[in-house]
């Protein structure tokens, strides 16, 4: 089975919107997979593959997510509060 590739003209804003939606979808699929959802793990892997492809094409390929969320975000907010 071969996949055909098509080229699209997508603005940076649209690409960011798509990436954000896929990140949300990956969180949902991760929860479903951890709960034993059938097929969720396979779908999660597909979404992560697409996210990696998008990340390689984004202009700001910096790891924004790591900076602004999780432990790093908490530490930054605590540092700013003092």
Backbone atoms as SQL, in Angstrom:
CREATE TABLE atoms (id INTEGER PRIMARY KEY, chain TEXT, resi INTEGER, resn TEXT, atom TEXT, x REAL, y REAL, z REAL);
INSERT INTO atoms VALUES
  (1, 'A', 1, 'UNK', 'N', 0.843, -1.174, 0.000),
  (2, 'A', 1, 'UNK', 'CA', 0.000, 0.000, 0.000),
  (3, 'A', 1, 'UNK', 'C', 0.890, 1.239, 0.000),
  (4, 'A', 2, 'UNK', 'N', 0.707, 2.097, -0.955),
  (5, 'A', 2, 'UNK', 'CA', 1.498, 3.323, -1.034),
  (6, 'A', 2, 'UNK', 'C', 0.618, 4.515, -0.696),
  (7, 'A', 3, 'UNK', 'N', 1.224, 5.465, -0.022),
  (8, 'A', 3, 'UNK', 'CA', 0.520, 6.698, 0.319),
  (9, 'A', 3, 'UNK', 'C', 0.924, 7.772, -0.661),
  (10, 'A', 4, 'UNK', 'N', -0.043, 8.531, -1.140),
  (11, 'A', 4, 'UNK', 'CA', 0.274, 9.654, -2.003),
  (12, 'A', 4, 'UNK', 'C', 0.485, 10.870, -1.120),
  (13, 'A', 5, 'UNK', 'N', 1.433, 11.686, -1.502),
  (14, 'A', 5, 'UNK', 'CA', 1.747, 12.887, -0.740),
  (15, 'A', 5, 'UNK', 'C', 1.278, 14.103, -1.516),
  (16, 'A', 6, 'UNK', 'N', 0.586, 14.995, -0.812),
  (17, 'A', 6, 'UNK', 'CA', 0.130, 16.234, -1.414),
  (18, 'A', 6, 'UNK', 'C', 0.759, 17.391, -0.661),
  (19, 'A', 7, 'UNK', 'N', 1.070, 18.449, -1.370),
  (20, 'A', 7, 'UNK', 'CA', 1.635, 19.642, -0.744),
  (21, 'A', 7, 'UNK', 'C', 0.524, 20.660, -0.538),
  (22, 'A', 8, 'UNK', 'N', 0.532, 21.268, 0.649),
  (23, 'A', 8, 'UNK', 'CA', -0.456, 22.282, 1.003),
  (24, 'A', 8, 'UNK', 'C', 0.240, 23.565, 1.390),
  (25, 'A', 9, 'UNK', 'N', -0.407, 24.654, 1.140),
  (26, 'A', 9, 'UNK', 'CA', 0.067, 25.950, 1.605),
  (27, 'A', 9, 'UNK', 'C', -0.647, 26.232, 2.926),
  (28, 'A', 10, 'UNK', 'N', 0.110, 26.214, 4.028),
  (29, 'A', 10, 'UNK', 'CA', -0.460, 26.441, 5.351),
  (30, 'A', 10, 'UNK', 'C', 0.346, 27.533, 6.033),
  (31, 'A', 11, 'UNK', 'N', -0.369, 28.504, 6.591),
  (32, 'A', 11, 'UNK', 'CA', 0.320, 29.588, 7.285),
  (33, 'A', 11, 'UNK', 'C', 0.885, 29.076, 8.609),
  (34, 'A', 12, 'UNK', 'N', 1.796, 29.834, 9.179),
  (35, 'A', 12, 'UNK', 'CA', 2.391, 29.458, 10.462),
  (36, 'A', 12, 'UNK', 'C', 1.325, 29.405, 11.543),
  (37, 'A', 13, 'UNK', 'N', 0.375, 30.319, 11.513),
  (38, 'A', 13, 'UNK', 'CA', -0.706, 30.331, 12.494),
  (39, 'A', 13, 'UNK', 'C', -1.556, 29.073, 12.388),
  (40, 'A', 14, 'UNK', 'N', -1.877, 28.682, 11.155),
  (41, 'A', 14, 'UNK', 'CA', -2.659, 27.465, 10.950),
  (42, 'A', 14, 'UNK', 'C', -1.887, 26.229, 11.400),
  (43, 'A', 15, 'UNK', 'N', -0.604, 26.210, 11.146),
  (44, 'A', 15, 'UNK', 'CA', 0.229, 25.085, 11.553),
  (45, 'A', 15, 'UNK', 'C', 0.300, 24.982, 13.073),
  (46, 'A', 16, 'UNK', 'N', 0.396, 26.120, 13.747),
  (47, 'A', 16, 'UNK', 'CA', 0.384, 26.133, 15.211),
  (48, 'A', 16, 'UNK', 'C', -0.949, 25.629, 15.749),
  (49, 'A', 17, 'UNK', 'N', -2.036, 26.033, 15.122),
  (50, 'A', 17, 'UNK', 'CA', -3.368, 25.589, 15.531),
  (51, 'A', 17, 'UNK', 'C', -3.502, 24.072, 15.386),
  (52, 'A', 18, 'UNK', 'N', -3.034, 23.536, 14.276),
  (53, 'A', 18, 'UNK', 'CA', -3.083, 22.093, 14.041),
  (54, 'A', 18, 'UNK', 'C', -2.232, 21.366, 15.077),
  (55, 'A', 19, 'UNK', 'N', -1.044, 21.867, 15.331),
  (56, 'A', 19, 'UNK', 'CA', -0.160, 21.233, 16.315),
  (57, 'A', 19, 'UNK', 'C', -0.784, 21.241, 17.705),
  (58, 'A', 20, 'UNK', 'N', -1.403, 22.349, 18.088),
  (59, 'A', 20, 'UNK', 'CA', -2.050, 22.432, 19.402),
  (60, 'A', 20, 'UNK', 'C', -3.211, 21.448, 19.508),
  (61, 'A', 21, 'UNK', 'N', -3.988, 21.318, 18.436),
  (62, 'A', 21, 'UNK', 'CA', -5.099, 20.368, 18.436),
  (63, 'A', 21, 'UNK', 'C', -4.585, 18.936, 18.544),
  (64, 'A', 22, 'UNK', 'N', -3.499, 18.633, 17.851),
  (65, 'A', 22, 'UNK', 'CA', -2.942, 17.287, 17.922),
  (66, 'A', 22, 'UNK', 'C', -2.337, 16.992, 19.290),
  (67, 'A', 23, 'UNK', 'N', -1.767, 18.000, 19.938),
  (68, 'A', 23, 'UNK', 'CA', -1.249, 17.808, 21.293),
  (69, 'A', 23, 'UNK', 'C', -2.379, 17.480, 22.257),
  (70, 'A', 24, 'UNK', 'N', -3.507, 18.171, 22.098),
  (71, 'A', 24, 'UNK', 'CA', -4.682, 17.878, 22.918),
  (72, 'A', 24, 'UNK', 'C', -5.175, 16.463, 22.643),
  (73, 'A', 25, 'UNK', 'N', -5.229, 16.097, 21.367),
  (74, 'A', 25, 'UNK', 'CA', -5.670, 14.759, 20.995),
  (75, 'A', 25, 'UNK', 'C', -4.741, 13.692, 21.562),
  (76, 'A', 26, 'UNK', 'N', -3.446, 13.961, 21.578),
  (77, 'A', 26, 'UNK', 'CA', -2.514, 12.970, 22.113),
  (78, 'A', 26, 'UNK', 'C', -2.711, 12.786, 23.620),
  (79, 'A', 27, 'UNK', 'N', -3.060, 13.855, 24.344),
  (80, 'A', 27, 'UNK', 'CA', -3.340, 13.732, 25.771),
  (81, 'A', 27, 'UNK', 'C', -4.571, 12.862, 26.002),
  (82, 'A', 28, 'UNK', 'N', -5.594, 13.068, 25.196),
  (83, 'A', 28, 'UNK', 'CA', -6.818, 12.269, 25.304),
  (84, 'A', 28, 'UNK', 'C', -6.513, 10.804, 25.015),
  (85, 'A', 29, 'UNK', 'N', -5.776, 10.557, 23.936),
  (86, 'A', 29, 'UNK', 'CA', -5.445, 9.190, 23.569),
  (87, 'A', 29, 'UNK', 'C', -4.556, 8.518, 24.610),
  (88, 'A', 30, 'UNK', 'N', -3.692, 9.277, 25.227),
  (89, 'A', 30, 'UNK', 'CA', -2.830, 8.737, 26.279),
  (90, 'A', 30, 'UNK', 'C', -3.681, 8.261, 27.454),
  (91, 'A', 31, 'UNK', 'N', -4.662, 9.046, 27.832),
  (92, 'A', 31, 'UNK', 'CA', -5.560, 8.656, 28.919),
  (93, 'A', 31, 'UNK', 'C', -6.361, 7.417, 28.532),
  (94, 'A', 32, 'UNK', 'N', -6.846, 7.371, 27.295),
  (95, 'A', 32, 'UNK', 'CA', -7.599, 6.213, 26.831),
  (96, 'A', 32, 'UNK', 'C', -6.721, 4.972, 26.804),
  (97, 'A', 33, 'UNK', 'N', -5.484, 5.117, 26.362),
  (98, 'A', 33, 'UNK', 'CA', -4.575, 3.977, 26.294),
  (99, 'A', 33, 'UNK', 'C', -4.247, 3.467, 27.693),
  (100, 'A', 34, 'UNK', 'N', -4.055, 4.380, 28.648),
  (101, 'A', 34, 'UNK', 'CA', -3.745, 3.953, 30.012),
  (102, 'A', 34, 'UNK', 'C', -4.936, 3.273, 30.667),
  (103, 'A', 35, 'UNK', 'N', -6.149, 3.581, 30.183),
  (104, 'A', 35, 'UNK', 'CA', -7.354, 2.940, 30.717),
  (105, 'A', 35, 'UNK', 'C', -7.671, 1.641, 29.984),
  (106, 'A', 36, 'UNK', 'N', -6.819, 1.271, 29.043),
  (107, 'A', 36, 'UNK', 'CA', -7.020, 0.017, 28.323),
  (108, 'A', 36, 'UNK', 'C', -7.879, 0.147, 27.084),
  (109, 'A', 37, 'UNK', 'N', -7.995, 1.351, 26.554),
  (110, 'A', 37, 'UNK', 'CA', -8.801, 1.568, 25.354),
  (111, 'A', 37, 'UNK', 'C', -8.230, 0.813, 24.162),
  (112, 'A', 38, 'UNK', 'N', -9.104, 0.122, 23.451),
  (113, 'A', 38, 'UNK', 'CA', -8.668, -0.665, 22.298),
  (114, 'A', 38, 'UNK', 'C', -8.296, 0.264, 21.140),
  (115, 'A', 39, 'UNK', 'N', -7.122, 0.115, 20.644),
  (116, 'A', 39, 'UNK', 'CA', -6.665, 0.890, 19.500),
  (117, 'A', 39, 'UNK', 'C', -6.145, 2.279, 19.844),
  (118, 'A', 40, 'UNK', 'N', -6.298, 2.702, 21.097),
  (119, 'A', 40, 'UNK', 'CA', -5.869, 4.049, 21.468),
  (120, 'A', 40, 'UNK', 'C', -4.361, 4.204, 21.377),
  (121, 'A', 41, 'UNK', 'N', -3.619, 3.164, 21.740),
  (122, 'A', 41, 'UNK', 'CA', -2.163, 3.244, 21.691),
  (123, 'A', 41, 'UNK', 'C', -1.662, 3.367, 20.256),
  (124, 'A', 42, 'UNK', 'N', -2.260, 2.616, 19.357),
  (125, 'A', 42, 'UNK', 'CA', -1.864, 2.696, 17.943),
  (126, 'A', 42, 'UNK', 'C', -2.182, 4.079, 17.381),
  (127, 'A', 43, 'UNK', 'N', -3.337, 4.599, 17.721),
  (128, 'A', 43, 'UNK', 'CA', -3.732, 5.931, 17.250),
  (129, 'A', 43, 'UNK', 'C', -2.827, 6.994, 17.864),
  (130, 'A', 44, 'UNK', 'N', -2.467, 6.825, 19.144),
  (131, 'A', 44, 'UNK', 'CA', -1.566, 7.757, 19.815),
  (132, 'A', 44, 'UNK', 'C', -0.223, 7.812, 19.099),
  (133, 'A', 45, 'UNK', 'N', 0.291, 6.660, 18.709),
  (134, 'A', 45, 'UNK', 'CA', 1.556, 6.625, 17.979),
  (135, 'A', 45, 'UNK', 'C', 1.455, 7.342, 16.639),
  (136, 'A', 46, 'UNK', 'N', 0.323, 7.212, 15.957),
  (137, 'A', 46, 'UNK', 'CA', 0.123, 7.921, 14.690),
  (138, 'A', 46, 'UNK', 'C', 0.106, 9.433, 14.908),
  (139, 'A', 47, 'UNK', 'N', -0.603, 9.867, 15.941),
  (140, 'A', 47, 'UNK', 'CA', -0.690, 11.299, 16.235),
  (141, 'A', 47, 'UNK', 'C', 0.683, 11.851, 16.601),
  (142, 'A', 48, 'UNK', 'N', 1.446, 11.108, 17.393),
  (143, 'A', 48, 'UNK', 'CA', 2.791, 11.560, 17.769),
  (144, 'A', 48, 'UNK', 'C', 3.707, 11.646, 16.547),
  (145, 'A', 49, 'UNK', 'N', 3.539, 10.721, 15.601),
  (146, 'A', 49, 'UNK', 'CA', 4.346, 10.762, 14.378),
  (147, 'A', 49, 'UNK', 'C', 4.024, 12.022, 13.576),
  (148, 'A', 50, 'UNK', 'N', 2.744, 12.345, 13.464),
  (149, 'A', 50, 'UNK', 'CA', 2.340, 13.553, 12.736),
  (150, 'A', 50, 'UNK', 'C', 2.838, 14.796, 13.461),
  (151, 'A', 51, 'UNK', 'N', 2.763, 14.798, 14.790),
  (152, 'A', 51, 'UNK', 'CA', 3.275, 15.938, 15.565),
  (153, 'A', 51, 'UNK', 'C', 4.767, 16.136, 15.336),
  (154, 'A', 52, 'UNK', 'N', 5.503, 15.048, 15.263),
  (155, 'A', 52, 'UNK', 'CA', 6.941, 15.154, 15.005),
  (156, 'A', 52, 'UNK', 'C', 7.201, 15.733, 13.623),
  (157, 'A', 53, 'UNK', 'N', 6.396, 15.342, 12.654),
  (158, 'A', 53, 'UNK', 'CA', 6.539, 15.888, 11.302),
  (159, 'A', 53, 'UNK', 'C', 6.240, 17.379, 11.296),
  (160, 'A', 54, 'UNK', 'N', 5.177, 17.772, 11.985),
  (161, 'A', 54, 'UNK', 'CA', 4.817, 19.188, 12.054),
  (162, 'A', 54, 'UNK', 'C', 5.908, 19.978, 12.771),
  (163, 'A', 55, 'UNK', 'N', 6.435, 19.411, 13.853),
  (164, 'A', 55, 'UNK', 'CA', 7.478, 20.104, 14.614),
  (165, 'A', 55, 'UNK', 'C', 8.705, 20.367, 13.754),
  (166, 'A', 56, 'UNK', 'N', 9.002, 19.463, 12.841),
  (167, 'A', 56, 'UNK', 'CA', 10.173, 19.667, 11.990),
  (168, 'A', 56, 'UNK', 'C', 9.932, 20.746, 10.936),
  (169, 'A', 57, 'UNK', 'N', 8.661, 21.094, 10.688),
  (170, 'A', 57, 'UNK', 'CA', 8.341, 22.108, 9.687),
  (171, 'A', 57, 'UNK', 'C', 7.959, 23.457, 10.292),
  (172, 'A', 58, 'UNK', 'N', 7.814, 23.506, 11.595),
  (173, 'A', 58, 'UNK', 'CA', 7.439, 24.764, 12.235),
  (174, 'A', 58, 'UNK', 'C', 8.641, 25.694, 12.279),
  (175, 'A', 59, 'UNK', 'N', 8.360, 26.990, 12.148),
  (176, 'A', 59, 'UNK', 'CA', 9.431, 27.983, 12.193),
  (177, 'A', 59, 'UNK', 'C', 10.033, 28.071, 13.585),
  (178, 'A', 60, 'UNK', 'N', 9.173, 28.056, 14.597),
  (179, 'A', 60, 'UNK', 'CA', 9.667, 28.149, 15.967),
  (180, 'A', 60, 'UNK', 'C', 9.717, 26.731, 16.536),
  (181, 'A', 61, 'UNK', 'N', 10.699, 25.970, 16.123),
  (182, 'A', 61, 'UNK', 'CA', 10.812, 24.580, 16.555),
  (183, 'A', 61, 'UNK', 'C', 11.349, 24.453, 17.977),
  (184, 'A', 62, 'UNK', 'N', 11.317, 25.552, 18.728),
  (185, 'A', 62, 'UNK', 'CA', 11.789, 25.510, 20.108),
  (186, 'A', 62, 'UNK', 'C', 10.798, 24.726, 20.967),
  (187, 'A', 63, 'UNK', 'N', 11.263, 24.101, 22.017),
  (188, 'A', 63, 'UNK', 'CA', 10.381, 23.298, 22.867),
  (189, 'A', 63, 'UNK', 'C', 9.552, 24.162, 23.801),
  (190, 'A', 64, 'UNK', 'N', 8.520, 24.840, 23.268),
  (191, 'A', 64, 'UNK', 'CA', 7.664, 25.712, 24.048),
  (192, 'A', 64, 'UNK', 'C', 6.957, 24.951, 25.156),
  (193, 'A', 65, 'UNK', 'N', 6.500, 23.795, 24.848),
  (194, 'A', 65, 'UNK', 'CA', 5.716, 23.022, 25.789),
  (195, 'A', 65, 'UNK', 'C', 6.504, 22.730, 27.067),
  (196, 'A', 66, 'UNK', 'N', 7.757, 22.384, 26.942),
  (197, 'A', 66, 'UNK', 'CA', 8.573, 22.072, 28.111),
  (198, 'A', 66, 'UNK', 'C', 8.810, 23.318, 28.961),
  (199, 'A', 67, 'UNK', 'N', 8.866, 24.472, 28.335),
  (200, 'A', 67, 'UNK', 'CA', 9.120, 25.706, 29.072),
  (201, 'A', 67, 'UNK', 'C', 7.919, 26.139, 29.885),
  (202, 'A', 68, 'UNK', 'N', 6.716, 25.959, 29.345),
  (203, 'A', 68, 'UNK', 'CA', 5.543, 26.581, 29.932),
  (204, 'A', 68, 'UNK', 'C', 4.626, 25.637, 30.690),
  (205, 'A', 69, 'UNK', 'N', 4.967, 24.376, 30.792),
  (206, 'A', 69, 'UNK', 'CA', 4.070, 23.465, 31.470),
  (207, 'A', 69, 'UNK', 'C', 4.843, 22.507, 32.351),
  (208, 'A', 70, 'UNK', 'N', 4.100, 21.764, 33.118),
  (209, 'A', 70, 'UNK', 'CA', 4.708, 20.757, 33.964),
  (210, 'A', 70, 'UNK', 'C', 5.566, 21.355, 35.057),
  (211, 'A', 71, 'UNK', 'N', 6.580, 20.618, 35.414),
  (212, 'A', 71, 'UNK', 'CA', 7.456, 21.022, 36.513),
  (213, 'A', 71, 'UNK', 'C', 8.180, 22.329, 36.223),
  (214, 'A', 72, 'UNK', 'N', 8.624, 22.505, 34.973),
  (215, 'A', 72, 'UNK', 'CA', 9.351, 23.737, 34.633),
  (216, 'A', 72, 'UNK', 'C', 8.457, 24.963, 34.756),
  (217, 'A', 73, 'UNK', 'N', 7.221, 24.851, 34.320),
  (218, 'A', 73, 'UNK', 'CA', 6.291, 25.977, 34.459),
  (219, 'A', 73, 'UNK', 'C', 5.995, 26.300, 35.902),
  (220, 'A', 74, 'UNK', 'N', 5.843, 25.251, 36.714),
  (221, 'A', 74, 'UNK', 'CA', 5.591, 25.456, 38.131),
  (222, 'A', 74, 'UNK', 'C', 6.772, 26.140, 38.798),
  (223, 'A', 75, 'UNK', 'N', 7.981, 25.674, 38.475),
  (224, 'A', 75, 'UNK', 'CA', 9.187, 26.279, 39.059),
  (225, 'A', 75, 'UNK', 'C', 9.322, 27.737, 38.635),
  (226, 'A', 76, 'UNK', 'N', 9.014, 28.027, 37.372),
  (227, 'A', 76, 'UNK', 'CA', 9.120, 29.404, 36.885),
  (228, 'A', 76, 'UNK', 'C', 8.118, 30.298, 37.607),
  (229, 'A', 77, 'UNK', 'N', 6.879, 29.803, 37.792),
  (230, 'A', 77, 'UNK', 'CA', 5.868, 30.637, 38.461),
  (231, 'A', 77, 'UNK', 'C', 6.234, 30.858, 39.929),
  (232, 'A', 78, 'UNK', 'N', 6.826, 29.841, 40.561),
  (233, 'A', 78, 'UNK', 'CA', 7.240, 30.012, 41.951),
  (234, 'A', 78, 'UNK', 'C', 8.380, 31.013, 42.058),
  (235, 'A', 79, 'UNK', 'N', 9.287, 30.981, 41.108),
  (236, 'A', 79, 'UNK', 'CA', 10.433, 31.904, 41.110),
  (237, 'A', 79, 'UNK', 'C', 9.944, 33.330, 40.897),
  (238, 'A', 80, 'UNK', 'N', 8.933, 33.513, 40.026),
  (239, 'A', 80, 'UNK', 'CA', 8.430, 34.863, 39.772),
  (240, 'A', 80, 'UNK', 'C', 7.621, 35.399, 40.957),
  (241, 'A', 81, 'UNK', 'N', 7.029, 34.501, 41.741),
  (242, 'A', 81, 'UNK', 'CA', 6.218, 34.923, 42.879),
  (243, 'A', 81, 'UNK', 'C', 7.084, 35.451, 44.035),
  (244, 'A', 82, 'UNK', 'N', 8.346, 35.040, 44.079),
  (245, 'A', 82, 'UNK', 'CA', 9.192, 35.476, 45.196),
  (246, 'A', 82, 'UNK', 'C', 9.815, 36.811, 44.955);
